[in-house]
């Protein structure tokens, strides 16, 4: 699979910007899903624990599927663009 194009990364970043807030006056600037106080980190914590997205949405019903999908897609494209993490 070829790496994502610059245009794909830019489009994902625009979608991400619509779904995420990062305000220094809220949660000390930690990224949260827009319109909520739910940290983006909580999505990755759920996934890392082996939980499915439905479990995440049960715990955080104010987060939309569109918001979660935008975060996962941006992370996926970024990883594909930069390659594996180096030790």
Helices and strands as residue ranges (DSSP letters): H 6-19, E 20-21, G 27-29, E 32-33, H 40-48, H 53-59, H 65-82
